[in-house]
Amino acid sequence: MSSFRIGFGSDLHRLEDSLPLVIGGVNIPHSKGCVGHSDGDALIHAICDALLGAANLRDIGYHFPDTSDDNKNKESKYFLTEVMKLIRNDSYDLGNIDCTINLQEPKLKNHIPSMKLFLAGIMQVEASQISIKAKTGEHIGPIGRQEAISVECVALISKV
Protein backbone atom coordinates (compact mmCIF):
# COMPACT_ATOMS: atom_id res chain seq x y z
CA MET A 1 0.00 0.00 0.00
CA SER A 2 1.29 3.44 -0.90
CA SER A 3 1.76 6.12 1.68
CA PHE A 4 0.70 9.52 0.32
CA ARG A 5 1.82 12.81 1.86
CA ILE A 6 0.93 16.41 1.02
CA GLY A 7 3.15 19.42 1.61
CA PHE A 8 2.62 23.15 1.25
CA GLY A 9 5.27 25.71 0.34
CA SER A 10 5.27 29.44 -0.17
CA ASP A 11 7.80 32.12 -0.94
CA LEU A 12 7.83 35.89 -1.22
CA HIS A 13 10.51 38.11 -2.71
CA ARG A 14 10.81 41.83 -3.06
CA LEU A 15 11.18 43.12 -6.64
CA GLU A 16 13.73 45.80 -7.53
CA ASP A 17 14.79 47.54 -10.72
CA SER A 18 17.65 46.18 -12.84
CA LEU A 19 17.77 42.70 -11.29
CA PRO A 20 17.24 39.51 -13.31
CA LEU A 21 13.80 37.92 -13.04
CA VAL A 22 14.19 34.15 -12.81
CA ILE A 23 11.03 32.10 -12.28
CA GLY A 24 11.03 28.33 -12.49
CA GLY A 25 14.58 28.42 -13.83
CA VAL A 26 13.56 30.61 -16.76
CA ASN A 27 15.02 34.08 -17.29
CA ILE A 28 12.10 36.38 -18.03
CA PRO A 29 12.71 39.77 -19.64
CA HIS A 30 11.48 42.48 -17.29
CA SER A 31 12.70 45.72 -15.75
CA LYS A 32 12.49 44.26 -12.22
CA GLY A 33 13.80 41.11 -10.61
CA CYS A 34 13.84 39.32 -7.27
CA VAL A 35 15.98 40.35 -4.34
CA GLY A 36 17.41 37.26 -2.70
CA HIS A 37 20.46 35.60 -1.20
CA SER A 38 20.45 33.11 -4.08
CA ASP A 39 18.96 33.87 -7.51
CA GLY A 40 15.61 34.64 -5.84
CA ASP A 41 13.62 32.07 -7.83
CA ALA A 42 10.43 32.17 -5.74
CA LEU A 43 8.78 29.33 -7.69
CA ILE A 44 11.59 26.86 -7.07
CA HIS A 45 11.86 27.93 -3.43
CA ALA A 46 8.13 27.29 -2.87
CA ILE A 47 8.39 23.90 -4.61
CA CYS A 48 11.33 22.94 -2.39
CA ASP A 49 9.38 23.87 0.74
CA ALA A 50 6.33 21.91 -0.41
CA LEU A 51 8.40 18.80 -1.10
CA LEU A 52 10.39 19.07 2.12
CA GLY A 53 7.20 19.63 4.12
CA ALA A 54 5.51 16.61 2.57
CA ALA A 55 8.49 14.44 3.51
CA ASN A 56 8.71 16.00 6.99
CA LEU A 57 12.24 17.25 6.25
CA ARG A 58 11.86 20.81 7.58
CA ASP A 59 12.25 23.68 5.08
CA ILE A 60 14.58 25.17 2.48
CA GLY A 61 16.15 27.57 4.98
CA TYR A 62 17.14 24.66 7.22
CA HIS A 63 18.94 22.86 4.40
CA PHE A 64 20.24 25.92 2.52
CA PRO A 65 20.46 28.84 4.97
CA ASP A 66 20.67 32.38 3.64
CA THR A 67 23.41 33.00 6.20
CA SER A 68 25.76 30.67 4.29
CA ASP A 69 28.13 32.10 1.71
CA ASP A 70 27.88 28.74 -0.08
CA ASN A 71 24.32 29.67 -1.10
CA LYS A 72 25.08 33.28 -2.12
CA ASN A 73 23.94 33.90 -5.72
CA LYS A 74 23.44 30.15 -6.24
CA GLU A 75 21.03 29.05 -8.95
CA SER A 76 17.94 27.60 -7.31
CA LYS A 77 18.01 24.55 -9.57
CA TYR A 78 20.78 23.31 -7.27
CA PHE A 79 18.40 23.45 -4.27
CA LEU A 80 15.67 21.59 -6.15
CA THR A 81 18.10 18.91 -7.31
CA GLU A 82 19.25 18.36 -3.74
CA VAL A 83 15.68 18.33 -2.38
CA MET A 84 14.70 15.68 -4.92
CA LYS A 85 17.69 13.59 -3.76
CA LEU A 86 16.55 13.98 -0.14
CA ILE A 87 12.98 12.85 -0.77
CA ARG A 88 14.08 9.98 -3.01
CA ASN A 89 16.63 8.87 -0.40
CA ASP A 90 13.61 8.61 1.95
CA SER A 91 11.89 6.35 -0.65
CA TYR A 92 9.41 9.01 -1.82
CA ASP A 93 8.58 10.01 -5.35
CA LEU A 94 6.57 12.89 -6.74
CA GLY A 95 2.91 12.46 -7.57
CA ASN A 96 2.35 16.04 -8.68
CA ILE A 97 2.82 19.68 -7.75
CA ASP A 98 0.37 22.54 -8.18
CA CYS A 99 1.74 26.08 -8.01
CA THR A 100 0.31 29.58 -8.21
CA ILE A 101 2.55 32.54 -9.01
CA ASN A 102 1.27 35.95 -7.89
CA LEU A 103 2.90 38.66 -10.00
CA GLN A 104 1.38 41.79 -11.51
CA GLU A 105 3.78 42.05 -14.44
CA PRO A 106 5.06 40.65 -16.72
CA LYS A 107 2.43 38.24 -17.98
CA LEU A 108 3.71 34.69 -17.61
CA LYS A 109 1.39 32.57 -19.77
CA ASN A 110 3.92 32.27 -22.61
CA HIS A 111 6.72 31.30 -20.19
CA ILE A 112 4.86 28.60 -18.25
CA PRO A 113 5.53 25.78 -20.77
CA SER A 114 9.29 26.50 -20.56
CA MET A 115 9.12 26.56 -16.75
CA LYS A 116 7.35 23.18 -16.70
CA LEU A 117 9.93 21.61 -19.02
CA PHE A 118 12.85 23.02 -17.04
CA LEU A 119 11.42 21.86 -13.71
CA ALA A 120 10.49 18.43 -15.08
CA GLY A 121 14.08 17.95 -16.22
CA ILE A 122 15.52 18.91 -12.83
CA MET A 123 12.99 16.80 -10.92
CA GLN A 124 13.18 13.87 -13.37
CA VAL A 125 9.42 13.70 -13.78
CA GLU A 126 6.93 14.28 -16.58
CA ALA A 127 5.90 17.87 -17.31
CA SER A 128 2.29 16.71 -16.87
CA GLN A 129 3.03 16.25 -13.14
CA ILE A 130 3.66 19.99 -12.80
CA SER A 131 0.86 22.56 -12.77
CA ILE A 132 1.73 26.26 -12.82
CA LYS A 133 -0.83 29.03 -12.76
CA ALA A 134 -0.25 32.78 -12.76
CA LYS A 135 -2.38 35.45 -11.10
CA THR A 136 -2.05 39.21 -10.86
CA GLY A 137 -2.55 41.30 -7.77
CA GLU A 138 -5.34 43.27 -9.48
CA HIS A 139 -3.23 46.38 -8.75
CA ILE A 140 -3.79 45.87 -5.00
CA GLY A 141 -1.12 45.51 -2.31
CA PRO A 142 2.58 44.80 -2.83
CA ILE A 143 1.90 42.33 -5.67
CA GLY A 144 -0.39 44.78 -7.47
CA ARG A 145 2.09 47.64 -7.01
CA GLN A 146 4.86 45.45 -8.51
CA GLU A 147 6.83 45.49 -5.27
CA ALA A 148 6.83 41.72 -4.77
CA ILE A 149 6.25 38.25 -6.17
CA SER A 150 4.72 35.45 -4.13
CA VAL A 151 4.26 31.78 -4.91
CA GLU A 152 2.23 29.04 -3.25
CA CYS A 153 2.71 25.37 -4.02
CA VAL A 154 1.31 22.04 -2.91
CA ALA A 155 3.10 18.76 -3.53
CA LEU A 156 1.85 15.19 -3.39
CA ILE A 157 4.50 12.54 -2.77
CA SER A 158 4.19 8.82 -2.15
CA LYS A 159 6.34 6.01 -0.78
CA VAL A 160 7.73 3.78 -3.47
Summary of the structure (lengths in Angstrom):
residues: 160
radius of gyration: 15.0
end to end distance: 9.3
largest distance: 51.1
contacts: 531
relative contact order: 0.26
helix: 33%
strand: 32%
